[in-house]
Amino acid sequence: MAQSAAPTAGVPAITPVSLKALAPWAVFFGMLMLVLLYFVGAEQGAISVIAGEGVHEWVHDGRHLLGFPCH
Ligand SMILES: [Zn+2]
C-alpha cells in the first residue's frame, strides 16, 4: 500500500504576519498582562485603588499561587 502525500488542493495559503503588524498587539497584550499582574499582586494588598475587598477576594487564590504576600 502506497502512502500518498498530503493533499495540497483546497488548503489555504498561510501568509506570514510581519513583526510591524504584530507589534501593536504585543504592546496591547503586554499592557493588559501588566494590569492583570497589578490586580493580582498588589491591589487591595500593598496598595489600593479600588475601595473594598472585592478585587482581593476575586484574585486571592491567584495571589497565593503566584507567591505574592497576602496575609
Ligand atoms: Zn491570602
N, CA, C, O and the ligand as a Tripos MOL2 file, in Angstrom:
@<TRIPOS>MOLECULE
protein
  285   283    72     0     0
PROTEIN
NO_CHARGES

@<TRIPOS>ATOM
      1 N           0.8430   -1.1810    0.0000 N.3       1 MET1
      2 CA          0.0000    0.0000    0.0000 C.3       1 MET1
      3 C           0.8850    1.2400    0.0000 C.2       1 MET1
      4 O           1.7520    1.3950    0.8600 O.2       1 MET1
      5 N           0.6660    2.0950   -0.9440 N.am      2 ALA2
      6 CA          1.4870    3.2930   -1.0720 C.3       2 ALA2
      7 C           0.9060    4.4170   -0.2280 C.2       2 ALA2
      8 O          -0.3060    4.6250   -0.1680 O.2       2 ALA2
      9 N           1.8010    5.1200    0.4120 N.am      3 GLN3
     10 CA          1.3860    6.2970    1.1820 C.3       3 GLN3
     11 C           1.2910    7.4770    0.2370 C.2       3 GLN3
     12 O           2.2140    7.7310   -0.5370 O.2       3 GLN3
     13 N           0.2030    8.1870    0.2900 N.am      4 SER4
     14 CA          0.0730    9.3650   -0.5710 C.3       4 SER4
     15 C           0.4610   10.6100    0.2110 C.2       4 SER4
     16 O           0.3070   10.6720    1.4310 O.2       4 SER4
     17 N           0.9580   11.5780   -0.5010 N.am      5 ALA5
     18 CA          1.3470   12.8400    0.1300 C.3       5 ALA5
     19 C           0.0990   13.5940    0.5770 C.2       5 ALA5
     20 O          -1.0040   13.3370    0.0930 O.2       5 ALA5
     21 N           0.2860   14.5130    1.4930 N.am      6 ALA6
     22 CA         -0.8310   15.3190    1.9790 C.3       6 ALA6
     23 C          -1.4310   16.1060    0.8220 C.2       6 ALA6
     24 O          -0.6950   16.6490   -0.0020 O.2       6 ALA6
     25 N          -2.7270   16.1750    0.7500 N.am      7 PRO7
     26 CA         -3.3490   16.9130   -0.3510 C.3       7 PRO7
     27 C          -3.0380   18.3970   -0.2560 C.2       7 PRO7
     28 O          -3.0670   18.9740    0.8320 O.2       7 PRO7
     29 N          -2.7480   18.9990   -1.3610 N.am      8 THR8
     30 CA         -2.4400   20.4280   -1.3770 C.3       8 THR8
     31 C          -3.5890   21.2330   -1.9550 C.2       8 THR8
     32 O          -3.6740   22.4390   -1.7230 O.2       8 THR8
     33 N          -4.4580   20.6000   -2.6910 N.am      9 ALA9
     34 CA         -5.5810   21.3320   -3.2730 C.3       9 ALA9
     35 C          -6.5980   21.6580   -2.1750 C.2       9 ALA9
     36 O          -6.9370   20.7900   -1.3710 O.2       9 ALA9
     37 N          -7.0680   22.8580   -2.1370 N.am     10 GLY10
     38 CA         -8.0680   23.2610   -1.1620 C.3      10 GLY10
     39 C          -7.4950   23.7450    0.1470 C.2      10 GLY10
     40 O          -8.2380   24.2330    0.9990 O.2      10 GLY10
     41 N          -6.1840   23.6240    0.3320 N.am     11 VAL11
     42 CA         -5.5560   24.1050    1.5540 C.3      11 VAL11
     43 C          -5.2140   25.5730    1.3600 C.2      11 VAL11
     44 O          -4.4810   25.9130    0.4310 O.2      11 VAL11
     45 N          -5.7240   26.4460    2.2120 N.am     12 PRO12
     46 CA         -5.4230   27.8690    2.0220 C.3      12 PRO12
     47 C          -3.9610   28.1770    2.3140 C.2      12 PRO12
     48 O          -3.3470   27.5790    3.1970 O.2      12 PRO12
     49 N          -3.4340   29.0970    1.5710 N.am     13 ALA13
     50 CA         -2.0520   29.5040    1.7750 C.3      13 ALA13
     51 C          -1.9430   30.3040    3.0660 C.2      13 ALA13
     52 O          -2.7950   31.1420    3.3590 O.2      13 ALA13
     53 N          -0.9070   30.0440    3.8220 N.am     14 ILE14
     54 CA         -0.6840   30.7650    5.0760 C.3      14 ILE14
     55 C           0.2540   31.9210    4.7880 C.2      14 ILE14
     56 O           1.3820   31.7320    4.3320 O.2      14 ILE14
     57 N          -0.2290   33.1120    5.0620 N.am     15 THR15
     58 CA          0.6100   34.2880    4.8410 C.3      15 THR15
     59 C           1.2640   34.6830    6.1630 C.2      15 THR15
     60 O           0.5790   34.7780    7.1810 O.2      15 THR15
     61 N           2.5310   34.9060    6.1630 N.am     16 PRO16
     62 CA          3.2160   35.2870    7.4050 C.3      16 PRO16
     63 C           2.7990   36.6880    7.8660 C.2      16 PRO16
     64 O           2.5190   37.5710    7.0560 O.2      16 PRO16
     65 N           2.7680   36.8600    9.1790 N.am     17 VAL17
     66 CA          2.4440   38.1620    9.7610 C.3      17 VAL17
     67 C           3.7470   38.8570   10.0990 C.2      17 VAL17
     68 O           4.6120   38.2850   10.7630 O.2      17 VAL17
     69 N           3.8850   40.0760    9.6480 N.am     18 SER18
     70 CA          5.1370   40.7940    9.9050 C.3      18 SER18
     71 C           5.1870   41.2790   11.3450 C.2      18 SER18
     72 O           4.1520   41.4620   11.9860 O.2      18 SER18
     73 N           6.3800   41.4810   11.8400 N.am     19 LEU19
     74 CA          6.5460   41.9810   13.2090 C.3      19 LEU19
     75 C           5.9720   43.3780   13.3540 C.2      19 LEU19
     76 O           5.4990   43.7490   14.4280 O.2      19 LEU19
     77 N           6.0120   44.1550   12.2760 N.am     20 LYS20
     78 CA          5.4660   45.5160   12.3110 C.3      20 LYS20
     79 C           3.9570   45.4750   12.5480 C.2      20 LYS20
     80 O           3.4210   46.3150   13.2710 O.2      20 LYS20
     81 N           3.2720   44.5060   11.9440 N.am     21 ALA21
     82 CA          1.8330   44.3740   12.1420 C.3      21 ALA21
     83 C           1.5100   43.7700   13.5000 C.2      21 ALA21
     84 O           0.4380   44.0100   14.0550 O.2      21 ALA21
     85 N           2.4340   42.9910   14.0280 N.am     22 LEU22
     86 CA          2.2050   42.3020   15.2950 C.3      22 LEU22
     87 C           2.5360   43.1770   16.5020 C.2      22 LEU22
     88 O           2.0130   42.9430   17.5910 O.2      22 LEU22
     89 N           3.3890   44.1720   16.3280 N.am     23 ALA23
     90 CA          3.8880   44.9710   17.4460 C.3      23 ALA23
     91 C           2.7900   45.6640   18.2590 C.2      23 ALA23
     92 O           2.8400   45.5980   19.4870 O.2      23 ALA23
     93 N           1.7940   46.3310   17.6410 N.am     24 PRO24
     94 CA          0.7670   46.9660   18.4650 C.3      24 PRO24
     95 C          -0.0130   45.9750   19.3180 C.2      24 PRO24
     96 O          -0.3880   46.2880   20.4480 O.2      24 PRO24
     97 N          -0.2590   44.7830   18.7870 N.am     25 TRP25
     98 CA         -0.9690   43.7640   19.5730 C.3      25 TRP25
     99 C          -0.1000   43.2520   20.7110 C.2      25 TRP25
    100 O          -0.6010   42.9770   21.8010 O.2      25 TRP25
    101 N           1.1910   43.1250   20.4640 N.am     26 ALA26
    102 CA          2.0980   42.6840   21.5190 C.3      26 ALA26
    103 C           2.1510   43.7160   22.6440 C.2      26 ALA26
    104 O           2.1610   43.3530   23.8200 O.2      26 ALA26
    105 N           2.1840   45.0060   22.2840 N.am     27 VAL27
    106 CA          2.1880   46.0660   23.3000 C.3      27 VAL27
    107 C           0.8620   46.0590   24.0640 C.2      27 VAL27
    108 O           0.8500   46.1890   25.2880 O.2      27 VAL27
    109 N          -0.2560   45.9080   23.3410 N.am     28 PHE28
    110 CA         -1.5720   45.8900   23.9830 C.3      28 PHE28
    111 C          -1.6830   44.7450   24.9810 C.2      28 PHE28
    112 O          -2.0810   44.9600   26.1260 O.2      28 PHE28
    113 N          -1.3390   43.5390   24.5640 N.am     29 PHE29
    114 CA         -1.4530   42.4020   25.4680 C.3      29 PHE29
    115 C          -0.4130   42.4760   26.5750 C.2      29 PHE29
    116 O          -0.6660   41.9910   27.6780 O.2      29 PHE29
    117 N           0.7320   43.0570   26.3180 N.am     30 GLY30
    118 CA          1.7160   43.2570   27.3700 C.3      30 GLY30
    119 C           1.1930   44.1890   28.4530 C.2      30 GLY30
    120 O           1.3640   43.9270   29.6430 O.2      30 GLY30
    121 N           0.5490   45.2870   28.0300 N.am     31 MET31
    122 CA         -0.0280   46.2090   29.0000 C.3      31 MET31
    123 C          -1.1850   45.5630   29.7510 C.2      31 MET31
    124 O          -1.3550   45.7820   30.9500 O.2      31 MET31
    125 N          -1.9830   44.7610   29.0370 N.am     32 LEU32
    126 CA         -3.0870   44.0520   29.6820 C.3      32 LEU32
    127 C          -2.5570   43.0960   30.7510 C.2      32 LEU32
    128 O          -3.1380   42.9800   31.8310 O.2      32 LEU32
    129 N          -1.4640   42.4190   30.4500 N.am     33 MET33
    130 CA         -0.8720   41.5000   31.4130 C.3      33 MET33
    131 C          -0.2950   42.2600   32.6040 C.2      33 MET33
    132 O          -0.3540   41.7690   33.7310 O.2      33 MET33
    133 N           0.2630   43.4540   32.3720 N.am     34 LEU34
    134 CA          0.7820   44.2470   33.4870 C.3      34 LEU34
    135 C          -0.3440   44.6950   34.4050 C.2      34 LEU34
    136 O          -0.1910   44.6870   35.6260 O.2      34 LEU34
    137 N          -1.4850   45.0900   33.8210 N.am     35 VAL35
    138 CA         -2.6420   45.4790   34.6390 C.3      35 VAL35
    139 C          -3.1370   44.2780   35.4390 C.2      35 VAL35
    140 O          -3.4510   44.4000   36.6230 O.2      35 VAL35
    141 N          -3.2040   43.1250   34.7920 N.am     36 LEU36
    142 CA         -3.6290   41.9090   35.4880 C.3      36 LEU36
    143 C          -2.6530   41.5610   36.6080 C.2      36 LEU36
    144 O          -3.0680   41.1800   37.7020 O.2      36 LEU36
    145 N          -1.3570   41.6920   36.3340 N.am     37 LEU37
    146 CA         -0.3470   41.4160   37.3530 C.3      37 LEU37
    147 C          -0.4820   42.3770   38.5210 C.2      37 LEU37
    148 O          -0.2950   41.9910   39.6740 O.2      37 LEU37
    149 N          -0.8130   43.6540   38.2170 N.am     38 TYR38
    150 CA         -1.0150   44.6160   39.3050 C.3      38 TYR38
    151 C          -2.1990   44.1910   40.1680 C.2      38 TYR38
    152 O          -2.1040   44.1870   41.3950 O.2      38 TYR38
    153 N          -3.3240   43.8300   39.5250 N.am     39 PHE39
    154 CA         -4.5050   43.4780   40.3080 C.3      39 PHE39
    155 C          -4.2750   42.2100   41.1190 C.2      39 PHE39
    156 O          -4.7390   42.1110   42.2550 O.2      39 PHE39
    157 N          -3.5740   41.2510   40.5590 N.am     40 VAL40
    158 CA         -3.3190   40.0150   41.3030 C.3      40 VAL40
    159 C          -2.2790   40.2560   42.3940 C.2      40 VAL40
    160 O          -2.4140   39.7290   43.4980 O.2      40 VAL40
    161 N          -1.2570   41.0330   42.1070 N.am     41 GLY41
    162 CA         -0.1400   41.1310   43.0280 C.3      41 GLY41
    163 C          -0.2020   42.2290   44.0540 C.2      41 GLY41
    164 O           0.3740   42.0880   45.1330 O.2      41 GLY41
    165 N          -0.8910   43.3380   43.7550 N.am     42 ALA42
    166 CA         -0.7680   44.4750   44.6620 C.3      42 ALA42
    167 C          -2.1010   45.1010   45.0610 C.2      42 ALA42
    168 O          -2.2110   45.6290   46.1670 O.2      42 ALA42
    169 N          -3.1090   45.0600   44.2040 N.am     43 GLU43
    170 CA         -4.3610   45.7670   44.5000 C.3      43 GLU43
    171 C          -5.0220   45.2080   45.7550 C.2      43 GLU43
    172 O          -5.1550   43.9960   45.9250 O.2      43 GLU43
    173 N          -5.4250   46.1070   46.6110 N.am     44 GLN44
    174 CA         -6.0620   45.7860   47.8850 C.3      44 GLN44
    175 C          -5.1680   44.8780   48.7260 C.2      44 GLN44
    176 O          -5.6380   44.0430   49.4990 O.2      44 GLN44
    177 N          -3.8900   45.0700   48.5480 N.am     45 GLY45
    178 CA         -2.9050   44.3670   49.3630 C.3      45 GLY45
    179 C          -1.8860   45.3940   49.7950 C.2      45 GLY45
    180 O          -2.0230   46.0110   50.8510 O.2      45 GLY45
    181 N          -0.8660   45.5780   48.9840 N.am     46 ALA46
    182 CA          0.1510   46.5760   49.2890 C.3      46 ALA46
    183 C          -0.4140   47.9810   49.1210 C.2      46 ALA46
    184 O          -0.1700   48.8500   49.9580 O.2      46 ALA46
    185 N          -1.1570   48.2100   48.0590 N.am     47 ILE47
    186 CA         -1.8210   49.4940   47.8170 C.3      47 ILE47
    187 C          -3.2310   49.2170   47.3510 C.2      47 ILE47
    188 O          -3.5610   48.0890   46.9850 O.2      47 ILE47
    189 N          -4.0780   50.2580   47.3630 N.am     48 SER48
    190 CA         -5.4690   50.0410   46.9960 C.3      48 SER48
    191 C          -5.9960   51.2160   46.1900 C.2      48 SER48
    192 O          -6.0400   52.3420   46.6850 O.2      48 SER48
    193 N          -6.3890   50.9620   44.9640 N.am     49 VAL49
    194 CA         -7.0120   51.9670   44.1100 C.3      49 VAL49
    195 C          -8.5280   51.8610   44.2090 C.2      49 VAL49
    196 O          -9.2270   52.8740   44.2410 O.2      49 VAL49
    197 N          -9.0330   50.6340   44.2570 N.am     50 ILE50
    198 CA        -10.4680   50.3800   44.3450 C.3      50 ILE50
    199 C         -10.8060   50.0420   45.7900 C.2      50 ILE50
    200 O         -10.1970   49.1540   46.3870 O.2      50 ILE50
    201 N         -11.7810   50.7560   46.3520 N.am     51 ALA51
    202 CA        -12.1490   50.5570   47.7430 C.3      51 ALA51
    203 C         -12.8360   49.2010   47.9270 C.2      51 ALA51
    204 O         -13.4090   48.6390   46.9930 O.2      51 ALA51
    205 N         -12.7610   48.7040   49.1430 N.am     52 GLY52
    206 CA        -13.4380   47.4480   49.4630 C.3      52 GLY52
    207 C         -12.4940   46.2640   49.3500 C.2      52 GLY52
    208 O         -11.2780   46.4250   49.2480 O.2      52 GLY52
    209 N         -13.0810   45.0640   49.3700 N.am     53 GLU53
    210 CA        -12.2720   43.8520   49.2930 C.3      53 GLU53
    211 C         -12.6760   42.9520   48.1400 C.2      53 GLU53
    212 O         -12.2480   41.7990   48.0820 O.2      53 GLU53
    213 N         -13.4930   43.4560   47.2200 N.am     54 GLY54
    214 CA        -13.9860   42.6430   46.1050 C.3      54 GLY54
    215 C         -12.8880   42.1230   45.2080 C.2      54 GLY54
    216 O         -12.8510   40.9350   44.8890 O.2      54 GLY54
    217 N         -11.9890   43.0090   44.7970 N.am     55 VAL55
    218 CA        -10.8970   42.6000   43.9130 C.3      55 VAL55
    219 C          -9.9960   41.6090   44.6310 C.2      55 VAL55
    220 O          -9.5500   40.6240   44.0430 O.2      55 VAL55
    221 N          -9.7300   41.8730   45.9000 N.am     56 HIS56
    222 CA         -8.8750   40.9710   46.6730 C.3      56 HIS56
    223 C          -9.4690   39.5670   46.7340 C.2      56 HIS56
    224 O          -8.7600   38.5730   46.5760 O.2      56 HIS56
    225 N         -10.7790   39.4980   46.9660 N.am     57 GLU57
    226 CA        -11.4180   38.1820   47.0440 C.3      57 GLU57
    227 C         -11.3810   37.4580   45.7060 C.2      57 GLU57
    228 O         -11.2240   36.2380   45.6700 O.2      57 GLU57
    229 N         -11.5240   38.1880   44.6080 N.am     58 TRP58
    230 CA        -11.5080   37.5650   43.2800 C.3      58 TRP58
    231 C         -10.1400   37.0090   42.9260 C.2      58 TRP58
    232 O         -10.0520   35.9620   42.2840 O.2      58 TRP58
    233 N          -9.0830   37.6750   43.3230 N.am     59 VAL59
    234 CA         -7.7340   37.2640   42.9020 C.3      59 VAL59
    235 C          -6.9540   36.6070   44.0330 C.2      59 VAL59
    236 O          -5.7570   36.3580   43.8910 O.2      59 VAL59
    237 N          -7.6130   36.3230   45.1500 N.am     60 HIS60
    238 CA         -6.9100   35.8390   46.3250 C.3      60 HIS60
    239 C          -6.1580   34.5310   46.0830 C.2      60 HIS60
    240 O          -4.9920   34.4140   46.4620 O.2      60 HIS60
    241 N          -6.7960   33.5610   45.4680 N.am     61 ASP61
    242 CA         -6.1330   32.2790   45.2270 C.3      61 ASP61
    243 C          -4.9630   32.4420   44.2630 C.2      61 ASP61
    244 O          -3.9170   31.8170   44.4380 O.2      61 ASP61
    245 N          -5.1390   33.2820   43.2450 N.am     62 GLY62
    246 CA         -4.0530   33.5340   42.3040 C.3      62 GLY62
    247 C          -2.8820   34.2110   42.9800 C.2      62 GLY62
    248 O          -1.7260   33.9440   42.6500 O.2      62 GLY62
    249 N          -3.1760   35.0810   43.9190 N.am     63 ARG63
    250 CA         -2.1200   35.7670   44.6670 C.3      63 ARG63
    251 C          -1.2860   34.7760   45.4600 C.2      63 ARG63
    252 O          -0.0570   34.8530   45.4690 O.2      63 ARG63
    253 N          -1.9540   33.8460   46.1240 N.am     64 HIS64
    254 CA         -1.2110   32.8290   46.8790 C.3      64 HIS64
    255 C          -0.4660   31.8950   45.9430 C.2      64 HIS64
    256 O           0.6690   31.5050   46.2130 O.2      64 HIS64
    257 N          -1.1200   31.5350   44.8270 N.am     65 LEU65
    258 CA         -0.4940   30.6210   43.8740 C.3      65 LEU65
    259 C           0.7940   31.1980   43.2980 C.2      65 LEU65
    260 O           1.7640   30.4690   43.0920 O.2      65 LEU65
    261 N           0.8070   32.4940   43.0390 N.am     66 LEU66
    262 CA          1.9700   33.1250   42.4480 C.3      66 LEU66
    263 C           2.9860   33.6020   43.4890 C.2      66 LEU66
    264 O           4.0470   34.1130   43.1290 O.2      66 LEU66
    265 N           2.6720   33.4380   44.7680 N.am     67 GLY67
    266 CA          3.6360   33.7380   45.8110 C.3      67 GLY67
    267 C           3.6980   35.1860   46.2300 C.2      67 GLY67
    268 O           4.6720   35.5980   46.8600 O.2      67 GLY67
    269 N           2.6790   35.9790   45.8970 N.am     68 PHE68
    270 CA          2.6640   37.3670   46.3600 C.3      68 PHE68
    271 C           2.2730   37.3820   47.8350 C.2      68 PHE68
    272 O           1.4610   36.5620   48.2660 O.2      68 PHE68
    273 N           2.8340   38.2940   48.6060 N.am     69 PRO69
    274 CA          2.4520   38.3820   50.0110 C.3      69 PRO69
    275 C           1.0030   38.8190   50.1530 C.2      69 PRO69
    276 O           0.5300   39.7010   49.4360 O.2      69 PRO69
    277 N           0.3140   38.1910   51.0800 N.am     70 CYS70
    278 CA         -1.1200   38.4720   51.2080 C.3      70 CYS70
    279 C          -1.4740   38.7220   52.6610 C.2      70 CYS70
    280 O          -1.7520   39.8600   53.0400 O.2      70 CYS70
    281 N          -1.4700   37.6960   53.4690 N.am     71 HIS71
    282 CA         -1.8110   37.8430   54.8680 C.3      71 HIS71
    283 C          -1.0330   36.8510   55.7030 C.2      71 HIS71
    284 O          -1.1850   36.8190   56.9240 O.2      71 HIS71
    285 ZN         -4.3660   35.4060   51.3610 Zn       72 ZN72
@<TRIPOS>BOND
     1     1     2 1
     2     2     3 1
     3     3     4 2
     4     3     5 am
     5     5     6 1
     6     6     7 1
     7     7     8 2
     8     7     9 am
     9     9    10 1
    10    10    11 1
    11    11    12 2
    12    11    13 am
    13    13    14 1
    14    14    15 1
    15    15    16 2
    16    15    17 am
    17    17    18 1
    18    18    19 1
    19    19    20 2
    20    19    21 am
    21    21    22 1
    22    22    23 1
    23    23    24 2
    24    23    25 am
    25    25    26 1
    26    26    27 1
    27    27    28 2
    28    27    29 am
    29    29    30 1
    30    30    31 1
    31    31    32 2
    32    31    33 am
    33    33    34 1
    34    34    35 1
    35    35    36 2
    36    35    37 am
    37    37    38 1
    38    38    39 1
    39    39    40 2
    40    39    41 am
    41    41    42 1
    42    42    43 1
    43    43    44 2
    44    43    45 am
    45    45    46 1
    46    46    47 1
    47    47    48 2
    48    47    49 am
    49    49    50 1
    50    50    51 1
    51    51    52 2
    52    51    53 am
    53    53    54 1
    54    54    55 1
    55    55    56 2
    56    55    57 am
    57    57    58 1
    58    58    59 1
    59    59    60 2
    60    59    61 am
    61    61    62 1
    62    62    63 1
    63    63    64 2
    64    63    65 am
    65    65    66 1
    66    66    67 1
    67    67    68 2
    68    67    69 am
    69    69    70 1
    70    70    71 1
    71    71    72 2
    72    71    73 am
    73    73    74 1
    74    74    75 1
    75    75    76 2
    76    75    77 am
    77    77    78 1
    78    78    79 1
    79    79    80 2
    80    79    81 am
    81    81    82 1
    82    82    83 1
    83    83    84 2
    84    83    85 am
    85    85    86 1
    86    86    87 1
    87    87    88 2
    88    87    89 am
    89    89    90 1
    90    90    91 1
    91    91    92 2
    92    91    93 am
    93    93    94 1
    94    94    95 1
    95    95    96 2
    96    95    97 am
    97    97    98 1
    98    98    99 1
    99    99   100 2
   100    99   101 am
   101   101   102 1
   102   102   103 1
   103   103   104 2
   104   103   105 am
   105   105   106 1
   106   106   107 1
   107   107   108 2
   108   107   109 am
   109   109   110 1
   110   110   111 1
   111   111   112 2
   112   111   113 am
   113   113   114 1
   114   114   115 1
   115   115   116 2
   116   115   117 am
   117   117   118 1
   118   118   119 1
   119   119   120 2
   120   119   121 am
   121   121   122 1
   122   122   123 1
   123   123   124 2
   124   123   125 am
   125   125   126 1
   126   126   127 1
   127   127   128 2
   128   127   129 am
   129   129   130 1
   130   130   131 1
   131   131   132 2
   132   131   133 am
   133   133   134 1
   134   134   135 1
   135   135   136 2
   136   135   137 am
   137   137   138 1
   138   138   139 1
   139   139   140 2
   140   139   141 am
   141   141   142 1
   142   142   143 1
   143   143   144 2
   144   143   145 am
   145   145   146 1
   146   146   147 1
   147   147   148 2
   148   147   149 am
   149   149   150 1
   150   150   151 1
   151   151   152 2
   152   151   153 am
   153   153   154 1
   154   154   155 1
   155   155   156 2
   156   155   157 am
   157   157   158 1
   158   158   159 1
   159   159   160 2
   160   159   161 am
   161   161   162 1
   162   162   163 1
   163   163   164 2
   164   163   165 am
   165   165   166 1
   166   166   167 1
   167   167   168 2
   168   167   169 am
   169   169   170 1
   170   170   171 1
   171   171   172 2
   172   171   173 am
   173   173   174 1
   174   174   175 1
   175   175   176 2
   176   175   177 am
   177   177   178 1
   178   178   179 1
   179   179   180 2
   180   179   181 am
   181   181   182 1
   182   182   183 1
   183   183   184 2
   184   183   185 am
   185   185   186 1
   186   186   187 1
   187   187   188 2
   188   187   189 am
   189   189   190 1
   190   190   191 1
   191   191   192 2
   192   191   193 am
   193   193   194 1
   194   194   195 1
   195   195   196 2
   196   195   197 am
   197   197   198 1
   198   198   199 1
   199   199   200 2
   200   199   201 am
   201   201   202 1
   202   202   203 1
   203   203   204 2
   204   203   205 am
   205   205   206 1
   206   206   207 1
   207   207   208 2
   208   207   209 am
   209   209   210 1
   210   210   211 1
   211   211   212 2
   212   211   213 am
   213   213   214 1
   214   214   215 1
   215   215   216 2
   216   215   217 am
   217   217   218 1
   218   218   219 1
   219   219   220 2
   220   219   221 am
   221   221   222 1
   222   222   223 1
   223   223   224 2
   224   223   225 am
   225   225   226 1
   226   226   227 1
   227   227   228 2
   228   227   229 am
   229   229   230 1
   230   230   231 1
   231   231   232 2
   232   231   233 am
   233   233   234 1
   234   234   235 1
   235   235   236 2
   236   235   237 am
   237   237   238 1
   238   238   239 1
   239   239   240 2
   240   239   241 am
   241   241   242 1
   242   242   243 1
   243   243   244 2
   244   243   245 am
   245   245   246 1
   246   246   247 1
   247   247   248 2
   248   247   249 am
   249   249   250 1
   250   250   251 1
   251   251   252 2
   252   251   253 am
   253   253   254 1
   254   254   255 1
   255   255   256 2
   256   255   257 am
   257   257   258 1
   258   258   259 1
   259   259   260 2
   260   259   261 am
   261   261   262 1
   262   262   263 1
   263   263   264 2
   264   263   265 am
   265   265   266 1
   266   266   267 1
   267   267   268 2
   268   267   269 am
   269   269   270 1
   270   270   271 1
   271   271   272 2
   272   271   273 am
   273   273   274 1
   274   274   275 1
   275   275   276 2
   276   275   277 am
   277   277   278 1
   278   278   279 1
   279   279   280 2
   280   279   281 am
   281   281   282 1
   282   282   283 1
   283   283   284 2
@<TRIPOS>SUBSTRUCTURE
     1 MET1         2 RESIDUE 1 A MET
     2 ALA2         6 RESIDUE 1 A ALA
     3 GLN3        10 RESIDUE 1 A GLN
     4 SER4        14 RESIDUE 1 A SER
     5 ALA5        18 RESIDUE 1 A ALA
     6 ALA6        22 RESIDUE 1 A ALA
     7 PRO7        26 RESIDUE 1 A PRO
     8 THR8        30 RESIDUE 1 A THR
     9 ALA9        34 RESIDUE 1 A ALA
    10 GLY10       38 RESIDUE 1 A GLY
    11 VAL11       42 RESIDUE 1 A VAL
    12 PRO12       46 RESIDUE 1 A PRO
    13 ALA13       50 RESIDUE 1 A ALA
    14 ILE14       54 RESIDUE 1 A ILE
    15 THR15       58 RESIDUE 1 A THR
    16 PRO16       62 RESIDUE 1 A PRO
    17 VAL17       66 RESIDUE 1 A VAL
    18 SER18       70 RESIDUE 1 A SER
    19 LEU19       74 RESIDUE 1 A LEU
    20 LYS20       78 RESIDUE 1 A LYS
    21 ALA21       82 RESIDUE 1 A ALA
    22 LEU22       86 RESIDUE 1 A LEU
    23 ALA23       90 RESIDUE 1 A ALA
    24 PRO24       94 RESIDUE 1 A PRO
    25 TRP25       98 RESIDUE 1 A TRP
    26 ALA26      102 RESIDUE 1 A ALA
    27 VAL27      106 RESIDUE 1 A VAL
    28 PHE28      110 RESIDUE 1 A PHE
    29 PHE29      114 RESIDUE 1 A PHE
    30 GLY30      118 RESIDUE 1 A GLY
    31 MET31      122 RESIDUE 1 A MET
    32 LEU32      126 RESIDUE 1 A LEU
    33 MET33      130 RESIDUE 1 A MET
    34 LEU34      134 RESIDUE 1 A LEU
    35 VAL35      138 RESIDUE 1 A VAL
    36 LEU36      142 RESIDUE 1 A LEU
    37 LEU37      146 RESIDUE 1 A LEU
    38 TYR38      150 RESIDUE 1 A TYR
    39 PHE39      154 RESIDUE 1 A PHE
    40 VAL40      158 RESIDUE 1 A VAL
    41 GLY41      162 RESIDUE 1 A GLY
    42 ALA42      166 RESIDUE 1 A ALA
    43 GLU43      170 RESIDUE 1 A GLU
    44 GLN44      174 RESIDUE 1 A GLN
    45 GLY45      178 RESIDUE 1 A GLY
    46 ALA46      182 RESIDUE 1 A ALA
    47 ILE47      186 RESIDUE 1 A ILE
    48 SER48      190 RESIDUE 1 A SER
    49 VAL49      194 RESIDUE 1 A VAL
    50 ILE50      198 RESIDUE 1 A ILE
    51 ALA51      202 RESIDUE 1 A ALA
    52 GLY52      206 RESIDUE 1 A GLY
    53 GLU53      210 RESIDUE 1 A GLU
    54 GLY54      214 RESIDUE 1 A GLY
    55 VAL55      218 RESIDUE 1 A VAL
    56 HIS56      222 RESIDUE 1 A HIS
    57 GLU57      226 RESIDUE 1 A GLU
    58 TRP58      230 RESIDUE 1 A TRP
    59 VAL59      234 RESIDUE 1 A VAL
    60 HIS60      238 RESIDUE 1 A HIS
    61 ASP61      242 RESIDUE 1 A ASP
    62 GLY62      246 RESIDUE 1 A GLY
    63 ARG63      250 RESIDUE 1 A ARG
    64 HIS64      254 RESIDUE 1 A HIS
    65 LEU65      258 RESIDUE 1 A LEU
    66 LEU66      262 RESIDUE 1 A LEU
    67 GLY67      266 RESIDUE 1 A GLY
    68 PHE68      270 RESIDUE 1 A PHE
    69 PRO69      274 RESIDUE 1 A PRO
    70 CYS70      278 RESIDUE 1 A CYS
    71 HIS71      282 RESIDUE 1 A HIS
    72 ZN72       285 GROUP 0 **** ****
